[in-house]
């Protein structure tokens, strides 16, 4: 009789364990699906914002096509801030765009997000972007990140960047931080 009770208990335990594991799998799958959906929505929305902001800067004057820099509105900045960490991988992808305007907007949005999450994407820009102007912009936004993470990268730019203007910009950031 005791053996039968132990078998029943063991069977009940195994059944509960299997039920719990199935529940966990369903829960994880649901969260994964939700995460994929959220990433897709964030990616599409940021893509639309970048395209719309850039298109606002296109004009025609006396038959000449001109482009002026167009900045995101406060509402657009707030929207991207609202995406939080979910926006970082999307914006990081834009840092590799062939269009410097898209890279600049991605950095501006990252800078508005702030925190340690922006350090590595901006470091990548400083190490690999061919445009000195884009690298200078990356320095300015990087300076808004936690200083203990940003300063070694800025110091490297101050001594090792191939462009004198980028080195000077990095030195100025370091000097202004030292004055604080």
Residue pairs with C-beta under 8 A, 6 or more apart in sequence:
38 86
39 86
39 89
39 90
42 83
42 86
42 87
42 90
43 90
45 79
45 83
46 80
46 83
46 87
46 90
46 91
46 94
46 109
47 90
49 72
49 76
49 79
49 80
50 94
50 102
50 105
50 106
53 70
53 71
53 72
53 76
53 105
54 70
54 99
54 101
54 102
54 105
56 70
57 67
57 68
57 69
57 70
57 101
58 65
58 66
58 67
59 65
59 66
59 67
59 68
60 66
67 101
69 101
69 104
71 108
72 80
72 105
72 108
72 109
77 109
77 112
80 87
80 91
80 109
80 112
80 113
81 112
81 113
84 113
85 117
87 109
87 113
88 110
88 113
88 117
88 118
88 121
91 106
91 109
91 110
91 113
91 121
92 106
92 110
92 121
92 124
94 102
94 103
94 105
94 106
95 103
95 106
95 107
95 121
95 124
95 125
95 129
96 103
97 103
97 106
100 131
100 133
100 134
103 125
103 129
103 131
103 134
104 134
104 137
107 122
107 125
107 134
107 137
107 138
107 141
108 141
110 118
110 121
110 122
110 141
111 118
111 140
111 141
111 144
114 144
114 145
115 145
115 146
116 145
116 146
116 149
118 141
118 142
118 144
118 145
119 142
119 145
119 146
119 149
119 150
119 153
122 138
122 141
122 142
122 145
122 153
123 142
123 153
125 134
125 135
125 138
126 135
126 138
126 139
126 142
126 153
126 156
126 157
126 161
129 135
129 138
132 161
132 163
132 165
132 166
135 157
135 161
135 163
135 166
136 165
136 166
136 169
139 154
139 157
139 166
139 169
139 170
139 173
140 169
140 173
142 150
142 153
142 154
143 150
143 154
143 173
143 177
147 177
151 174
151 177
154 170
154 173
154 174
155 170
155 174
157 166
157 167
157 169
157 170
158 167
158 170
158 171
158 174
159 167
161 167
161 170
